[in-house]
């Protein structure tokens, strides 16, 4: 598909990136995992983070696409779900927001590193100490 | 530090395990300030 054809359907690059993010997240979050009454909130948050990681790893540059997307409704729904689950367990809303943001940012950051291009082995001099490059 | 890196990347350990262990630290740390965990 050529660029002009694509933009006939999608107004701009931001909308395209957001649509890609929606598609990436949709595979793992077509159904949002609700917090069960007997489930520990830590385990539930871990499950959400692991789903998020799987979704991002399933696509090249998945983490980069998600971090560049401006308004993913699915990501917003995931955040809302996680926050409301914590609040339902007695966590203050502001604290719940910080916890959810921390878990999301860690997960996306972790996958960004996993998906980063590997350095060219020819460019790495293993005989040099890291301190050699310090000023 | 080198010993820690060597231990971490010993045969059989995976990136999935690294993620899970780090995530445990993140979630445990985050929930400490939110009161007792479940």
Backbone of each chain as nested JSON, in Angstrom:
{
  "chains": [
    {"id": "A", "residues": [
      {"number": 1, "name": "UNK", "atoms": {"N": [0.852, -1.185, 0.0], "CA": [0.0, 0.0, 0.0], "C": [0.891, 1.241, 0.0]}},
      {"number": 2, "name": "UNK", "atoms": {"N": [0.601, 2.195, -0.888], "CA": [1.431, 3.4, -0.965], "C": [0.942, 4.438, 0.033]}},
      {"number": 3, "name": "UNK", "atoms": {"N": [1.847, 5.322, 0.403], "CA": [1.537, 6.308, 1.435], "C": [0.292, 7.141, 1.132]}},
      {"number": 4, "name": "UNK", "atoms": {"N": [0.144, 7.677, -0.098], "CA": [-1.065, 8.476, -0.36], "C": [-2.342, 7.654, -0.175]}},
      {"number": 5, "name": "UNK", "atoms": {"N": [-2.297, 6.368, -0.55], "CA": [-3.471, 5.503, -0.401], "C": [-3.807, 5.314, 1.069]}},
      {"number": 6, "name": "UNK", "atoms": {"N": [-2.754, 5.13, 1.885], "CA": [-2.94, 4.933, 3.322], "C": [-3.614, 6.15, 3.948]}},
      {"number": 7, "name": "UNK", "atoms": {"N": [-3.149, 7.321, 3.56], "CA": [-3.69, 8.533, 4.178], "C": [-5.07, 8.903, 3.641]}},
      {"number": 8, "name": "UNK", "atoms": {"N": [-5.521, 8.166, 2.631], "CA": [-6.912, 8.324, 2.214], "C": [-7.829, 7.771, 3.317]}},
      {"number": 9, "name": "UNK", "atoms": {"N": [-7.335, 6.72, 3.992], "CA": [-8.133, 6.046, 5.024], "C": [-7.842, 6.58, 6.426]}},
      {"number": 10, "name": "UNK", "atoms": {"N": [-6.612, 7.027, 6.654], "CA": [-6.204, 7.474, 7.995], "C": [-5.673, 8.901, 7.865]}},
      {"number": 11, "name": "UNK", "atoms": {"N": [-6.178, 9.818, 8.686], "CA": [-5.9, 11.242, 8.451], "C": [-4.444, 11.655, 8.578]}},
      {"number": 12, "name": "UNK", "atoms": {"N": [-3.698, 11.048, 9.492], "CA": [-2.313, 11.495, 9.682], "C": [-1.491, 10.394, 10.349]}},
      {"number": 13, "name": "UNK", "atoms": {"N": [-0.214, 10.68, 10.532], "CA": [0.686, 9.664, 11.074], "C": [0.319, 9.308, 12.516]}},
      {"number": 14, "name": "UNK", "atoms": {"N": [-0.08, 10.3, 13.291], "CA": [-0.436, 10.044, 14.693], "C": [-1.607, 9.058, 14.774]}},
      {"number": 15, "name": "UNK", "atoms": {"N": [-2.578, 9.253, 13.902], "CA": [-3.736, 8.35, 13.905], "C": [-3.324, 6.95, 13.468]}},
      {"number": 16, "name": "UNK", "atoms": {"N": [-2.368, 6.896, 12.533], "CA": [-1.875, 5.594, 12.065], "C": [-1.167, 4.848, 13.205]}},
      {"number": 17, "name": "UNK", "atoms": {"N": [-0.309, 5.555, 13.929], "CA": [0.424, 4.932, 15.035], "C": [-0.555, 4.464, 16.115]}},
      {"number": 18, "name": "UNK", "atoms": {"N": [-1.543, 5.272, 16.391], "CA": [-2.542, 4.887, 17.395], "C": [-3.328, 3.655, 16.946]}},
      {"number": 19, "name": "UNK", "atoms": {"N": [-3.672, 3.611, 15.665], "CA": [-4.393, 2.44, 15.141], "C": [-3.537, 1.186, 15.257]}},
      {"number": 20, "name": "UNK", "atoms": {"N": [-2.23, 1.33, 14.993], "CA": [-1.32, 0.192, 15.141], "C": [-1.263, -0.264, 16.595]}},
      {"number": 21, "name": "UNK", "atoms": {"N": [-1.192, 0.702, 17.508], "CA": [-1.143, 0.365, 18.938], "C": [-2.415, -0.373, 19.356]}},
      {"number": 22, "name": "UNK", "atoms": {"N": [-3.532, 0.066, 18.842], "CA": [-4.801, -0.593, 19.169], "C": [-4.782, -2.05, 18.692]}},
      {"number": 23, "name": "UNK", "atoms": {"N": [-4.277, -2.251, 17.491], "CA": [-4.224, -3.608, 16.938], "C": [-3.268, -4.491, 17.755]}},
      {"number": 24, "name": "UNK", "atoms": {"N": [-2.141, -3.92, 18.158], "CA": [-1.154, -4.675, 18.937], "C": [-1.747, -5.102, 20.278]}},
      {"number": 25, "name": "UNK", "atoms": {"N": [-2.401, -4.176, 20.953], "CA": [-2.952, -4.472, 22.277], "C": [-4.175, -5.381, 22.2]}},
      {"number": 26, "name": "UNK", "atoms": {"N": [-4.897, -5.274, 21.092], "CA": [-6.15, -6.009, 20.966], "C": [-5.989, -7.513, 21.072]}},
      {"number": 27, "name": "UNK", "atoms": {"N": [-4.809, -8.002, 20.67], "CA": [-4.613, -9.459, 20.686], "C": [-4.599, -10.022, 22.102]}},
      {"number": 28, "name": "UNK", "atoms": {"N": [-4.051, -9.283, 23.034], "CA": [-3.972, -9.772, 24.425], "C": [-5.09, -9.219, 25.308]}},
      {"number": 29, "name": "UNK", "atoms": {"N": [-5.701, -8.12, 24.855], "CA": [-6.683, -7.459, 25.71], "C": [-8.047, -7.333, 25.037]}},
      {"number": 30, "name": "UNK", "atoms": {"N": [-8.388, -8.295, 24.195], "CA": [-9.733, -8.26, 23.609], "C": [-10.762, -8.383, 24.73]}},
      {"number": 31, "name": "UNK", "atoms": {"N": [-10.349, -9.081, 25.779], "CA": [-11.172, -9.167, 26.986], "C": [-10.302, -8.725, 28.159]}},
      {"number": 32, "name": "UNK", "atoms": {"N": [-10.744, -7.731, 28.891], "CA": [-9.925, -7.208, 29.986], "C": [-10.011, -8.131, 31.204]}},
      {"number": 33, "name": "UNK", "atoms": {"N": [-8.856, -8.443, 31.789], "CA": [-8.849, -9.364, 32.939], "C": [-9.318, -8.671, 34.223]}},
      {"number": 34, "name": "UNK", "atoms": {"N": [-10.481, -9.057, 34.691], "CA": [-11.031, -8.442, 35.914], "C": [-10.381, -9.046, 37.155]}},
      {"number": 35, "name": "UNK", "atoms": {"N": [-10.278, -8.243, 38.195], "CA": [-9.739, -8.708, 39.482], "C": [-10.785, -9.578, 40.175]}},
      {"number": 36, "name": "UNK", "atoms": {"N": [-10.4, -10.831, 40.417], "CA": [-11.342, -11.759, 41.065], "C": [-11.316, -11.534, 42.582]}},
      {"number": 37, "name": "UNK", "atoms": {"N": [-12.414, -11.832, 43.234], "CA": [-12.49, -11.571, 44.684], "C": [-11.384, -12.254, 45.482]}},
      {"number": 38, "name": "UNK", "atoms": {"N": [-10.986, -13.454, 45.066], "CA": [-9.976, -14.185, 45.84], "C": [-8.568, -14.026, 45.275]}},
      {"number": 39, "name": "UNK", "atoms": {"N": [-8.406, -13.104, 44.34], "CA": [-7.107, -12.936, 43.678], "C": [-6.299, -11.832, 44.367]}},
      {"number": 40, "name": "UNK", "atoms": {"N": [-5.011, -12.1, 44.599], "CA": [-4.148, -11.063, 45.179], "C": [-3.921, -9.97, 44.148]}},
      {"number": 41, "name": "UNK", "atoms": {"N": [-3.978, -8.717, 44.61], "CA": [-3.842, -7.614, 43.651], "C": [-2.477, -7.614, 42.984]}},
      {"number": 42, "name": "UNK", "atoms": {"N": [-1.424, -8.083, 43.68], "CA": [-0.097, -8.139, 43.085], "C": [-0.072, -9.127, 41.916]}},
      {"number": 43, "name": "UNK", "atoms": {"N": [-0.721, -10.29, 42.108], "CA": [-0.752, -11.303, 41.047], "C": [-1.534, -10.801, 39.835]}},
      {"number": 44, "name": "UNK", "atoms": {"N": [-2.597, -10.102, 40.126], "CA": [-3.437, -9.559, 39.043], "C": [-2.664, -8.51, 38.236]}},
      {"number": 45, "name": "UNK", "atoms": {"N": [-1.948, -7.623, 38.925], "CA": [-1.142, -6.619, 38.224], "C": [-0.027, -7.287, 37.415]}},
      {"number": 46, "name": "UNK", "atoms": {"N": [0.552, -8.328, 37.979], "CA": [1.594, -9.076, 37.262], "C": [1.029, -9.667, 35.979]}},
      {"number": 47, "name": "UNK", "atoms": {"N": [-0.168, -10.222, 36.052], "CA": [-0.808, -10.798, 34.872], "C": [-1.04, -9.74, 33.795]}},
      {"number": 48, "name": "UNK", "atoms": {"N": [-1.494, -8.572, 34.208], "CA": [-1.729, -7.491, 33.246], "C": [-0.414, -7.088, 32.581]}},
      {"number": 49, "name": "UNK", "atoms": {"N": [0.636, -6.933, 33.393], "CA": [1.937, -6.534, 32.846], "C": [2.487, -7.602, 31.897]}},
      {"number": 50, "name": "UNK", "atoms": {"N": [2.307, -8.855, 32.234], "CA": [2.816, -9.928, 31.369], "C": [2.021, -10.002, 30.061]}},
      {"number": 51, "name": "UNK", "atoms": {"N": [0.735, -9.758, 30.138], "CA": [-0.054, -9.681, 28.888], "C": [0.435, -8.534, 28.013]}},
      {"number": 52, "name": "UNK", "atoms": {"N": [0.678, -7.395, 28.658], "CA": [1.147, -6.227, 27.916], "C": [2.479, -6.534, 27.236]}},
      {"number": 53, "name": "UNK", "atoms": {"N": [3.373, -7.18, 27.98], "CA": [4.681, -7.52, 27.391], "C": [4.51, -8.479, 26.222]}},
      {"number": 54, "name": "UNK", "atoms": {"N": [3.669, -9.493, 26.388], "CA": [3.458, -10.45, 25.296], "C": [2.905, -9.747, 24.055]}},
      {"number": 55, "name": "UNK", "atoms": {"N": [1.977, -8.826, 24.272], "CA": [1.38, -8.1, 23.142], "C": [2.455, -7.313, 22.395]}},
      {"number": 56, "name": "UNK", "atoms": {"N": [3.319, -6.639, 23.147], "CA": [4.348, -5.811, 22.516], "C": [5.406, -6.656, 21.821]}},
      {"number": 57, "name": "UNK", "atoms": {"N": [5.784, -7.768, 22.456], "CA": [6.817, -8.626, 21.865], "C": [6.331, -9.337, 20.603]}},
      {"number": 58, "name": "UNK", "atoms": {"N": [5.028, -9.433, 20.45], "CA": [4.486, -10.169, 19.297], "C": [4.641, -9.393, 17.991]}},
      {"number": 59, "name": "UNK", "atoms": {"N": [5.065, -8.133, 18.079], "CA": [5.192, -7.312, 16.873], "C": [6.523, -6.562, 16.88]}},
      {"number": 60, "name": "UNK", "atoms": {"N": [7.182, -6.484, 15.725], "CA": [8.423, -5.707, 15.671], "C": [8.149, -4.264, 16.104]}},
      {"number": 61, "name": "UNK", "atoms": {"N": [9.011, -3.748, 16.96], "CA": [8.868, -2.366, 17.453], "C": [7.54, -2.118, 18.157]}},
      {"number": 62, "name": "UNK", "atoms": {"N": [6.963, -3.173, 18.716], "CA": [5.686, -3.011, 19.409], "C": [5.75, -1.974, 20.523]}},
      {"number": 63, "name": "UNK", "atoms": {"N": [6.827, -2.001, 21.3], "CA": [6.955, -1.055, 22.412], "C": [7.146, 0.369, 21.906]}},
      {"number": 64, "name": "UNK", "atoms": {"N": [7.909, 0.508, 20.815], "CA": [8.133, 1.846, 20.257], "C": [6.825, 2.426, 19.717]}},
      {"number": 65, "name": "UNK", "atoms": {"N": [6.049, 1.567, 19.086], "CA": [4.766, 2.024, 18.529], "C": [3.83, 2.453, 19.653]}},
      {"number": 66, "name": "UNK", "atoms": {"N": [3.753, 1.624, 20.696], "CA": [2.839, 1.976, 21.794], "C": [3.288, 3.262, 22.485]}},
      {"number": 67, "name": "UNK", "atoms": {"N": [4.594, 3.4, 22.711], "CA": [5.056, 4.595, 23.414], "C": [4.873, 5.847, 22.57]}},
      {"number": 68, "name": "UNK", "atoms": {"N": [4.814, 5.682, 21.237], "CA": [4.614, 6.845, 20.365], "C": [3.144, 7.155, 20.141]}},
      {"number": 69, "name": "UNK", "atoms": {"N": [2.279, 6.238, 20.502], "CA": [0.846, 6.475, 20.259], "C": [0.317, 7.465, 21.289]}},
      {"number": 70, "name": "UNK", "atoms": {"N": [-0.541, 8.327, 20.832], "CA": [-0.994, 9.412, 21.707], "C": [-2.278, 9.076, 22.447]}},
      {"number": 71, "name": "UNK", "atoms": {"N": [-3.146, 8.357, 21.813], "CA": [-4.424, 8.107, 22.469], "C": [-4.923, 6.707, 22.119]}},
      {"number": 72, "name": "UNK", "atoms": {"N": [-4.338, 5.726, 22.772], "CA": [-4.827, 4.367, 22.589], "C": [-5.967, 4.134, 23.57]}},
      {"number": 73, "name": "UNK", "atoms": {"N": [-7.138, 3.919, 23.041], "CA": [-8.296, 3.693, 23.915], "C": [-8.139, 2.394, 24.697]}},
      {"number": 74, "name": "UNK", "atoms": {"N": [-7.512, 1.404, 24.08], "CA": [-7.294, 0.134, 24.785], "C": [-6.331, 0.329, 25.952]}},
      {"number": 75, "name": "UNK", "atoms": {"N": [-5.246, 1.107, 25.709], "CA": [-4.297, 1.353, 26.798], "C": [-4.977, 2.13, 27.918]}},
      {"number": 76, "name": "UNK", "atoms": {"N": [-5.816, 3.078, 27.544], "CA": [-6.552, 3.846, 28.561], "C": [-7.486, 2.925, 29.349]}},
      {"number": 77, "name": "UNK", "atoms": {"N": [-8.105, 1.985, 28.647], "CA": [-9.015, 1.05, 29.326], "C": [-8.25, 0.134, 30.272]}},
      {"number": 78, "name": "UNK", "atoms": {"N": [-7.052, -0.271, 29.859], "CA": [-6.223, -1.115, 30.729], "C": [-5.844, -0.342, 31.996]}},
      {"number": 79, "name": "UNK", "atoms": {"N": [-5.425, 0.895, 31.82], "CA": [-5.053, 1.728, 32.967], "C": [-6.244, 1.929, 33.893]}},
      {"number": 80, "name": "UNK", "atoms": {"N": [-7.384, 2.219, 33.306], "CA": [-8.596, 2.448, 34.093], "C": [-8.977, 1.186, 34.878]}},
      {"number": 81, "name": "UNK", "atoms": {"N": [-8.886, 0.057, 34.195], "CA": [-9.207, -1.219, 34.846], "C": [-8.276, -1.468, 36.036]}},
      {"number": 82, "name": "UNK", "atoms": {"N": [-6.972, -1.269, 35.795], "CA": [-5.996, -1.537, 36.856], "C": [-6.203, -0.592, 38.039]}},
      {"number": 83, "name": "UNK", "atoms": {"N": [-6.436, 0.665, 37.745], "CA": [-6.644, 1.635, 38.83], "C": [-7.91, 1.326, 39.616]}},
      {"number": 84, "name": "UNK", "atoms": {"N": [-8.974, 1.03, 38.901], "CA": [-10.24, 0.786, 39.599], "C": [-10.153, -0.49, 40.446]}},
      {"number": 85, "name": "UNK", "atoms": {"N": [-9.385, -1.469, 39.964], "CA": [-9.201, -2.685, 40.755], "C": [-8.471, -2.402, 42.059]}},
      {"number": 86, "name": "UNK", "atoms": {"N": [-7.434, -1.565, 41.972], "CA": [-6.68, -1.214, 43.183], "C": [-7.544, -0.388, 44.133]}},
      {"number": 87, "name": "UNK", "atoms": {"N": [-8.282, 0.545, 43.58], "CA": [-9.152, 1.381, 44.42], "C": [-10.196, 0.514, 45.126]}},
      {"number": 88, "name": "UNK", "atoms": {"N": [-10.694, -0.481, 44.411], "CA": [-11.685, -1.383, 45.014], "C": [-11.103, -2.161, 46.193]}},
      {"number": 89, "name": "UNK", "atoms": {"N": [-9.759, -2.296, 46.188], "CA": [-9.086, -2.989, 47.302], "C": [-8.583, -2.012, 48.364]}},
      {"number": 90, "name": "UNK", "atoms": {"N": [-9.029, -0.769, 48.292], "CA": [-8.72, 0.181, 49.351], "C": [-7.536, 1.083, 49.1]}},
      {"number": 91, "name": "UNK", "atoms": {"N": [-6.942, 1.023, 47.906], "CA": [-5.808, 1.902, 47.591], "C": [-6.366, 3.27, 47.182]}},
      {"number": 92, "name": "UNK", "atoms": {"N": [-5.754, 4.336, 47.676], "CA": [-6.195, 5.681, 47.307], "C": [-6.02, 5.884, 45.803]}},
      {"number": 93, "name": "UNK", "atoms": {"N": [-6.92, 6.642, 45.212], "CA": [-6.906, 6.82, 43.752], "C": [-5.566, 7.363, 43.256]}},
      {"number": 94, "name": "UNK", "atoms": {"N": [-5.055, 8.368, 43.936], "CA": [-3.781, 8.956, 43.504], "C": [-2.664, 7.906, 43.552]}},
      {"number": 95, "name": "UNK", "atoms": {"N": [-2.654, 7.111, 44.615], "CA": [-1.642, 6.066, 44.758], "C": [-1.829, 4.995, 43.691]}},
      {"number": 96, "name": "UNK", "atoms": {"N": [-3.07, 4.657, 43.418], "CA": [-3.359, 3.658, 42.381], "C": [-2.833, 4.127, 41.028]}},
      {"number": 97, "name": "UNK", "atoms": {"N": [-2.99, 5.405, 40.761], "CA": [-2.505, 5.963, 39.489], "C": [-0.993, 5.808, 39.386]}},
      {"number": 98, "name": "UNK", "atoms": {"N": [-0.301, 6.107, 40.486], "CA": [1.167, 6.021, 40.487], "C": [1.606, 4.569, 40.299]}},
      {"number": 99, "name": "UNK", "atoms": {"N": [0.943, 3.648, 40.982], "CA": [1.306, 2.231, 40.874], "C": [1.115, 1.74, 39.437]}},
      {"number": 100, "name": "UNK", "atoms": {"N": [-0.024, 2.058, 38.861], "CA": [-0.318, 1.589, 37.502], "C": [0.659, 2.201, 36.506]}},
      {"number": 101, "name": "UNK", "atoms": {"N": [0.931, 3.477, 36.664], "CA": [1.876, 4.14, 35.768], "C": [3.26, 3.5, 35.887]}},
      {"number": 102, "name": "UNK", "atoms": {"N": [3.673, 3.198, 37.111], "CA": [4.989, 2.587, 37.334], "C": [5.087, 1.226, 36.642]}},
      {"number": 103, "name": "UNK", "atoms": {"N": [4.064, 0.412, 36.812], "CA": [4.07, -0.925, 36.206], "C": [4.046, -0.819, 34.682]}},
      {"number": 104, "name": "UNK", "atoms": {"N": [3.23, 0.076, 34.155], "CA": [3.15, 0.221, 32.691], "C": [4.472, 0.724, 32.12]}},
      {"number": 105, "name": "UNK", "atoms": {"N": [5.038, 1.743, 32.768], "CA": [6.283, 2.311, 32.246], "C": [7.427, 1.295, 32.328]}},
      {"number": 106, "name": "UNK", "atoms": {"N": [7.472, 0.543, 33.41], "CA": [8.514, -0.476, 33.523], "C": [8.369, -1.506, 32.403]}},
      {"number": 107, "name": "UNK", "atoms": {"N": [7.137, -1.951, 32.174], "CA": [6.905, -2.993, 31.174], "C": [7.271, -2.509, 29.774]}},
      {"number": 108, "name": "UNK", "atoms": {"N": [6.806, -1.332, 29.412], "CA": [7.114, -0.803, 28.079], "C": [8.624, -0.571, 27.949]}},
      {"number": 109, "name": "UNK", "atoms": {"N": [9.24, -0.038, 28.999], "CA": [10.684, 0.192, 28.964], "C": [11.475, -1.093, 28.824]}},
      {"number": 110, "name": "UNK", "atoms": {"N": [11.025, -2.117, 29.522], "CA": [11.703, -3.418, 29.444], "C": [11.643, -3.95, 28.016]}},
      {"number": 111, "name": "UNK", "atoms": {"N": [10.465, -3.859, 27.406], "CA": [10.325, -4.377, 26.043], "C": [11.075, -3.49, 25.045]}},
      {"number": 112, "name": "UNK", "atoms": {"N": [11.143, -2.199, 25.311], "CA": [11.941, -1.322, 24.438], "C": [13.382, -1.826, 24.39]}},
      {"number": 113, "name": "UNK", "atoms": {"N": [13.91, -2.202, 25.527], "CA": [15.281, -2.734, 25.557], "C": [15.364, -4.076, 24.844]}},
      {"number": 114, "name": "UNK", "atoms": {"N": [14.353, -4.92, 25.072], "CA": [14.372, -6.241, 24.416], "C": [14.328, -6.106, 22.9]}},
      {"number": 115, "name": "UNK", "atoms": {"N": [13.611, -5.081, 22.412], "CA": [13.432, -4.937, 20.971], "C": [14.45, -3.996, 20.34]}},
      {"number": 116, "name": "UNK", "atoms": {"N": [15.337, -3.444, 21.152], "CA": [16.353, -2.542, 20.608], "C": [17.301, -3.331, 19.714]}},
      {"number": 117, "name": "UNK", "atoms": {"N": [17.793, -2.7, 18.649], "CA": [18.727, -3.408, 17.771], "C": [19.961, -3.848, 18.539]}},
      {"number": 118, "name": "UNK", "atoms": {"N": [20.423, -5.049, 18.23], "CA": [21.631, -5.555, 18.881], "C": [22.854, -4.836, 18.31]}},
      {"number": 119, "name": "UNK", "atoms": {"N": [23.832, -4.551, 19.169], "CA": [25.04, -3.907, 18.644], "C": [25.779, -4.847, 17.703]}},
      {"number": 120, "name": "UNK", "atoms": {"N": [26.41, -4.253, 16.732], "CA": [27.226, -5.03, 15.807], "C": [28.447, -5.553, 16.56]}},
      {"number": 121, "name": "UNK", "atoms": {"N": [28.64, -6.864, 16.524], "CA": [29.746, -7.472, 17.28], "C": [31.084, -6.878, 16.867]}},
      {"number": 122, "name": "UNK", "atoms": {"N": [31.196, -6.457, 15.623], "CA": [32.467, -5.888, 15.15], "C": [32.762, -4.54, 15.794]}},
      {"number": 123, "name": "UNK", "atoms": {"N": [31.692, -3.884, 16.288], "CA": [31.884, -2.562, 16.885], "C": [32.22, -2.631, 18.367]}},
      {"number": 124, "name": "UNK", "atoms": {"N": [32.116, -3.821, 18.955], "CA": [32.345, -3.954, 20.393], "C": [33.721, -4.544, 20.628]}},
      {"number": 125, "name": "UNK", "atoms": {"N": [34.536, -3.805, 21.353], "CA": [35.876, -4.273, 21.689], "C": [35.826, -4.819, 23.111]}},
      {"number": 126, "name": "UNK", "atoms": {"N": [35.7, -6.141, 23.222], "CA": [35.548, -6.75, 24.539], "C": [36.821, -6.625, 25.383]}},
      {"number": 127, "name": "UNK", "atoms": {"N": [37.937, -6.321, 24.742], "CA": [39.185, -6.205, 25.495], "C": [39.255, -4.882, 26.246]}},
      {"number": 128, "name": "UNK", "atoms": {"N": [38.412, -3.929, 25.835], "CA": [38.431, -2.614, 26.487], "C": [37.555, -2.628, 27.722]}},
      {"number": 129, "name": "UNK", "atoms": {"N": [38.028, -1.966, 28.757], "CA": [37.229, -1.815, 29.966], "C": [36.239, -0.672, 29.737]}},
      {"number": 130, "name": "UNK", "atoms": {"N": [35.016, -0.778, 30.343], "CA": [34.068, 0.331, 30.19], "C": [34.655, 1.645, 30.672]}},
      {"number": 131, "name": "UNK", "atoms": {"N": [35.553, 1.594, 31.645], "CA": [36.118, 2.82, 32.181], "C": [37.038, 3.503, 31.175]}},
      {"number": 132, "name": "UNK", "atoms": {"N": [37.491, 2.734, 30.145], "CA": [38.373, 3.338, 29.139], "C": [37.694, 4.46, 28.367]}},
      {"number": 133, "name": "UNK", "atoms": {"N": [36.355, 4.357, 28.258], "CA": [35.643, 5.345, 27.448], "C": [35.214, 6.562, 28.243]}},
      {"number": 134, "name": "UNK", "atoms": {"N": [35.443, 6.508, 29.579], "CA": [35.06, 7.663, 30.397], "C": [36.023, 8.804, 30.173]}},
      {"number": 135, "name": "UNK", "atoms": {"N": [35.508, 10.028, 30.217], "CA": [36.401, 11.178, 30.011], "C": [37.401, 11.335, 31.15]}}
    ]},
    {"id": "B", "residues": [
      {"number": 1, "name": "UNK", "atoms": {"N": [30.201, -6.884, 40.805], "CA": [29.205, -6.687, 39.75], "C": [29.326, -7.781, 38.685]}},
      {"number": 2, "name": "UNK", "atoms": {"N": [30.581, -8.061, 38.294], "CA": [30.787, -9.099, 37.274], "C": [30.217, -10.431, 37.763]}},
      {"number": 3, "name": "UNK", "atoms": {"N": [30.41, -10.709, 39.073], "CA": [29.88, -11.966, 39.613], "C": [28.364, -12.004, 39.486]}},
      {"number": 4, "name": "UNK", "atoms": {"N": [27.737, -10.875, 39.746], "CA": [26.277, -10.796, 39.639], "C": [25.814, -11.01, 38.214]}},
      {"number": 5, "name": "UNK", "atoms": {"N": [26.507, -10.404, 37.268], "CA": [26.153, -10.565, 35.844], "C": [26.334, -12.027, 35.444]}},
      {"number": 6, "name": "UNK", "atoms": {"N": [27.453, -12.614, 35.862], "CA": [27.735, -14.008, 35.525], "C": [26.669, -14.931, 36.09]}},
      {"number": 7, "name": "UNK", "atoms": {"N": [26.303, -14.685, 37.344], "CA": [25.281, -15.52, 37.975], "C": [23.947, -15.365, 37.251]}},
      {"number": 8, "name": "UNK", "atoms": {"N": [23.63, -14.119, 36.897], "CA": [22.334, -13.898, 36.271], "C": [22.222, -14.62, 34.924]}},
      {"number": 9, "name": "UNK", "atoms": {"N": [23.284, -14.583, 34.16], "CA": [23.204, -15.139, 32.811], "C": [23.717, -16.574, 32.734]}},
      {"number": 10, "name": "UNK", "atoms": {"N": [23.666, -17.267, 33.865], "CA": [24.061, -18.663, 33.829], "C": [23.065, -19.444, 32.967]}},
      {"number": 11, "name": "UNK", "atoms": {"N": [23.508, -20.571, 32.414], "CA": [22.656, -21.325, 31.474], "C": [21.286, -21.639, 32.065]}},
      {"number": 12, "name": "UNK", "atoms": {"N": [20.272, -21.499, 31.246], "CA": [18.924, -21.85, 31.671], "C": [18.09, -20.662, 32.121]}},
      {"number": 13, "name": "UNK", "atoms": {"N": [18.746, -19.551, 32.448], "CA": [17.966, -18.391, 32.867], "C": [17.492, -17.647, 31.631]}},
      {"number": 14, "name": "UNK", "atoms": {"N": [16.273, -17.139, 31.708], "CA": [15.68, -16.524, 30.525], "C": [15.315, -15.065, 30.779]}},
      {"number": 15, "name": "UNK", "atoms": {"N": [15.051, -14.358, 29.673], "CA": [14.613, -12.964, 29.786], "C": [13.243, -12.898, 30.455]}},
      {"number": 16, "name": "UNK", "atoms": {"N": [12.43, -13.932, 30.228], "CA": [11.115, -13.982, 30.887], "C": [11.281, -13.962, 32.408]}},
      {"number": 17, "name": "UNK", "atoms": {"N": [12.271, -14.7, 32.886], "CA": [12.523, -14.725, 34.334], "C": [13.019, -13.374, 34.82]}},
      {"number": 18, "name": "UNK", "atoms": {"N": [13.884, -12.753, 34.033], "CA": [14.377, -11.421, 34.39], "C": [13.213, -10.445, 34.516]}},
      {"number": 19, "name": "UNK", "atoms": {"N": [12.335, -10.477, 33.519], "CA": [11.18, -9.569, 33.544], "C": [10.334, -9.819, 34.786]}},
      {"number": 20, "name": "UNK", "atoms": {"N": [10.041, -11.079, 35.054], "CA": [9.172, -11.423, 36.181], "C": [9.802, -11.005, 37.522]}},
      {"number": 21, "name": "UNK", "atoms": {"N": [11.082, -11.229, 37.659], "CA": [11.749, -10.863, 38.914], "C": [11.771, -9.348, 39.108]}},
      {"number": 22, "name": "UNK", "atoms": {"N": [12.073, -8.629, 38.037], "CA": [12.082, -7.165, 38.132], "C": [10.665, -6.649, 38.404]}},
      {"number": 23, "name": "UNK", "atoms": {"N": [9.7, -7.25, 37.739], "CA": [8.305, -6.834, 37.929], "C": [7.864, -7.048, 39.373]}},
      {"number": 24, "name": "UNK", "atoms": {"N": [8.301, -8.143, 39.949], "CA": [7.981, -8.393, 41.361], "C": [8.512, -7.258, 42.241]}},
      {"number": 25, "name": "UNK", "atoms": {"N": [9.73, -6.834, 41.948], "CA": [10.331, -5.741, 42.727], "C": [9.53, -4.455, 42.531]}},
      {"number": 26, "name": "UNK", "atoms": {"N": [9.189, -4.173, 41.281], "CA": [8.428, -2.953, 40.981], "C": [7.078, -2.966, 41.691]}},
      {"number": 27, "name": "UNK", "atoms": {"N": [6.35, -4.053, 41.568], "CA": [5.003, -4.117, 42.14], "C": [5.061, -4.149, 43.667]}},
      {"number": 28, "name": "UNK", "atoms": {"N": [5.988, -4.91, 44.205], "CA": [6.114, -4.952, 45.659], "C": [6.466, -3.576, 46.2]}},
      {"number": 29, "name": "UNK", "atoms": {"N": [7.429, -2.919, 45.552], "CA": [7.821, -1.582, 45.988], "C": [6.684, -0.595, 45.867]}},
      {"number": 30, "name": "UNK", "atoms": {"N": [5.946, -0.68, 44.764], "CA": [4.849, 0.268, 44.539], "C": [3.729, 0.055, 45.541]}},
      {"number": 31, "name": "UNK", "atoms": {"N": [3.481, -1.187, 45.895], "CA": [2.348, -1.453, 46.778], "C": [2.695, -1.261, 48.252]}},
      {"number": 32, "name": "UNK", "atoms": {"N": [3.987, -1.195, 48.559], "CA": [4.377, -0.961, 49.954], "C": [3.785, 0.349, 50.457]}},
      {"number": 33, "name": "UNK", "atoms": {"N": [3.868, 1.38, 49.623], "CA": [3.361, 2.682, 50.046], "C": [1.849, 2.763, 49.97]}},
      {"number": 34, "name": "UNK", "atoms": {"N": [1.216, 1.724, 49.411], "CA": [-0.245, 1.731, 49.287], "C": [-0.906, 0.971, 50.427]}},
      {"number": 35, "name": "UNK", "atoms": {"N": [-0.123, 0.565, 51.382], "CA": [-0.702, -0.153, 52.508], "C": [-0.467, -1.639, 52.39]}},
      {"number": 36, "name": "UNK", "atoms": {"N": [-0.989, -2.406, 53.357], "CA": [-0.757, -3.846, 53.37], "C": [-1.224, -4.489, 52.071]}},
      {"number": 37, "name": "UNK", "atoms": {"N": [-0.408, -5.46, 51.599], "CA": [-0.798, -6.175, 50.401], "C": [-1.83, -7.23, 50.745]}},
      {"number": 38, "name": "UNK", "atoms": {"N": [-2.47, -7.754, 49.705], "CA": [-3.52, -8.76, 49.925], "C": [-2.936, -10.055, 50.452]}}
    ]}
  ]
}
